[in-house]
């Protein structure tokens, strides 16, 4: 019998012999099994025992499986349910999926398929619970739940954000491209007293000087060719709220002067107008440039820099917070499996090691793009090395060859099996699936290498 998994499965079927057969296979895999013979007993068992998963027959006397499912989803929406339906009853299965079932099985059951789908359902339930717990921890601490991380470096960022958000201070967010500067600006605004007013965003690098001035300060009709009507600027639209100026280091000297005036006097003049407009706007800015160096080289005004740099927040690159990589992988995997309607269980041990060891020059944005691409390209239940971009695997393959010189094939096999078992939480069925061998072969290898 497999080692206990500390997971319980409620099996609901009016045929006792069928329940006994399912129980035997699930208990062999280490699951605790609870039985119910009808819909009422199933609802009572859920309330009393709080199972981790339900395997539910559609056709039963009394309350139907579909009605039980609908009631379960009203009260316990996180409980995954796998439906069992008679062979050929695809319409019933489709109705069950629409009502909230995670998956379905056709009778007579293929027990290997049952175990795979049970394992997959519990994997996704665990992932949802972990994501919910992670978000709740962040919410309880700072309510910055859109930013993922538990490293010392990111905790320092959270602490600064928690202190500055309730204030009205100007914030300068610094960091390499892809580190999440806009997410930080969003979180600061949403946790400020201004959160019921707009957060207006402008990318200073995306617009030429004349258009940037018009976007920021607005213009009067006829102020320049093409100005056919009066237009409110972003500062006017942000009145009472916050303004996020991204890539502030790309702003031209002329526009820098006008921005400095807004910071000093809280007023500005639209292009083509002598009318002054007063605004109450909190300024949040970001740059991937070293602004101190830009000041020294004469590319950025010193007085503006000091006005913007009231509270600096330095976002560390991903290579300096490697302990957060797995959290981000799990988060993005959940996002893009749902978005693309995929049922990928996870990233296998080899691919995980490659992702952990890569230096991520594009930071979180590159990692997110990599996971999205891998989900789309993956043709199995697991993301493997072959799903990853070549730029990640090429360098790692070279490193792997160097590291493996002098290591015997037997030693390498033992290490791979040991790592895969650790990665799957000692789930031998899943480990055998990842390794591409039968469960019996894996058991023999475990015994041979004394890995029990």
Buried (B, 14 or more C-beta within 10 A) or exposed (E): EBEEBEBBBBBBBBEEEBBEBBBEBBBEBBBBBBBBBBBEBBBEBBEEEEBBBBBBBBBBEEBBBBBBBEBBBEEBEEBBBBBBBEEEBEEBBEBBBEBBBBBBBBBEBEBEEBBBBBBBBBBBBEBEEBBEEBBEEBEEEBBBBEBBBBBEBBBEBBEBBBEBBEBBBBBBBBBBBBBBBBBBBBBBBBBBEBBEBBBBBBBBBEBEEBEBBBBBBBBBEEBEEEBEEBBEBBBBBBBEBBBBBBBBBBBBEEBBEBBBBBBEEEEBBBBBBEEEBEBEBBBBBBBBBEBEEBBEEEBBBEEBBEBBBBBEBEBBBBEEBBEBBBBBBBBBBBBBBEEEEEEBBBBBBBBBBBBEBBEBEBBBBBBBBBBBBBBEEBEEBBBBBEBBBEEBBEBBEEEBEEEEEEEEEEEEBBEBBBBBBEBBEBBBBBBBBBBEBEBEEBBEBBEEBEBE
